[in-house]
């Protein structure tokens, strides 16, 4: 779910564009782009009220590929927007399925808060094959009023949860109580949570090894033209563009916005591996990863589509539990991606985390620590996700 971007000046010069999905640049996001984070206002349709929380779920590249059909009374049908995929970095749509899992988990939490039991049926018309997804629904959800359904305290963290890509405080390790809360949060879903900090046995060596893998995986993505160009497609530069799309990777740096308005950005060409922009991005990432005082991971048995959805649900709960303890989190998906150039980091992180292939899959790997707060990522709003008649 983390990317950066580059900008190449017309005429051959290169400047750096530091890009994070909010929080990484000096400008502010336009209010309309983050209005959804205020929560739903008065909403007579229970389904819409609940979905207003679900659309705040984390999503790879902030694509927000959720399509919702409300045309059948009392039912929510969730599909995937096939125009919002990542064929280069996520060729089998594993991350996309995880992102639908995060959506379903927040939906379930919001339903419980309203005294509703969300009856979720995954892949009601059959699961997707391992290589591609299609138009069939990911899930059918029916809400059933049930006063006995327990509310979940994680609901209170939905509006506070934000991915934080900044430098973390290396002198402030994640406390045991926070790790325990994250471990407890996973229990409803069949995944294994692992974590490490500097105060754990062998922690220093494991942290360094994981930092090294993250750096190499990030380098590979930067110097592979088709993968970095995939990120370019989802760049949103400046307030007007961010407000127009309310998705993707937001750049608000005033200098870079000004250059864009002058027509000096070229998003159709990837910088070379030795360009100043590439070197600067590597240095920026390396500096931030060096501050990381902890990592966590989620490992599944198998890699079926339902398992991927469960992994997303588990991750959403872990991040909400971390948020409750003031802990920041940033997914590091590069080494988990299944395109050929990442084969070595992919194999190495699986070995390091005890996920034997092919029987087990590392579904999520993230850096964890304490950092100053950041703005939320833009959201398109509920109406943008609804299937029209």
Buried (B, 14 or more C-beta within 10 A) or exposed (E): BBBBBBBBEEEEEBBBBBBBBBBBBEBEBBEBBBEBBEBBEEBEEBBBBBBBBBBBBBBBBBBBBBBBBBEEEEBBBBBBBBEBBBEBBBBBBBBBBBBBBBBBBBBBBBBBBBBBBBEBEBBEEEBBEEEEBEEEBBBBBBBEEBEEBEEBEBBBBBBEBBBBBBBBEBEEBBBEEBBEBBBEBBEBBBBBBBBBBBEBEEBEEBBEBBBEBBBBBBBBBBBBBEBBBBBBEBBBBBBEBBBEBBBBBBBBBEEBBEBBEEEBBBBEEBBEEEBBBBBBBBEBBBEBBBBBBBBBBBBBEEBBBBBBBBBBBBBBBBBBBBBBBEBBBBBBBBBBBBBEBBEEBBEBBBEBBEBEEEEBBBBBBBBBBBBEEBBBBBBBBBEBBBEEE
